[in-house]
């Protein structure tokens, strides 16, 4: 039984390490606007989150196992968790900024399409500008 607990604890620490690495890679890809790397990181991040969910007891089981580690290892893990928290918050903010940028570019593109259709050089008059021939 004690060996099984050691295995669970090692697995929990491994999952935490994988999560921290995936979050860091996600942040790096977003900072560098490296969309290929981001496309590789997202499935890995999803796999890690899924593995944590499938851990006996889910996230609470992982927390329980991590609470049993020795104090020096716990301090290292707490430092890594603090770093992962910063990575997660940074990635969230970068995603929000990129979505705003995408929406702005989409709006500009939409306006330029309208100018192509109804601009000075266009063959069609703007809606509401056609004069009636029955004046």
C-alpha positions, -999 to +999 in steps of 0.1 A: +000+000+000+028+024+009+045+017-025+012+024-043+010+058-024+046+065-036+036+058-072+006+081-069+027+108-054+053+104-082+025+105-108+010+137-092+044+154-092+049+143-129+015+157-139+023+189-121+056+192-140+039+185-173+012+211-166+038+237-157+059+230-188+028+231-211+017+264-196+051+279-200+053+267-237+018+282-243+030+315-229+062+315-250+042+307-282+018+335-275+045+360-267+064+351-299+032+349-320+044+314-329+011+299-340+027+266-351+041+260-317+008+271-301-010+245-323+013+218-309+011+230-273-027+232-270-033+195-275-005+187-250-021+211-225-054+194-231-038+159-225-023+170-192-056+185-180-073+153-190-047+132-172-052+153-141-090+148-143-084+110-147-061+108-117-077+090-087-098+117-070-092+141-099-076+175-090-084+170-053-065+137-055-035+154-070-036+181-044-039+154-017-008+136-030+012+169-033+003+178+002+021+147+014+055+155-001+085+165+021+088+202+030+118+209+007+101+194-023+070+212-014+088+246-014+101+238-049+067+228-061+052+260-046+077+281-065+069+262-097+032+267-091+037+304-086+056+305-119+028+285-136+002+309-123+021+338-138+023+319-171-014+312-171-024+348-164+000+361-190-013+336-216-049+345-208-041+382-212-023+376-245-052+355-258-076+384-249-053+409-267-050+387-298-088+383-300-092+420-298-066+425-325-083+399-347-117+415-342-102+450-351-086+436-382-119+418-392-138+451-387-112+470-409-114+443-435-152+445-434-151+483-439-126+480-468-150+455-485-178+480-482-155+507-497-148+484-526-185+479-532-197+515-526-166+537-528-159+565-553-145+540-579-173+515-574-199+509-601-228+507-575-240+537-556-242+535-519-276+524-505-299+554-502-279+575-526-297+565-558-318+593-570-353+586-582-360+591-619-395+602-610-387+636-596 
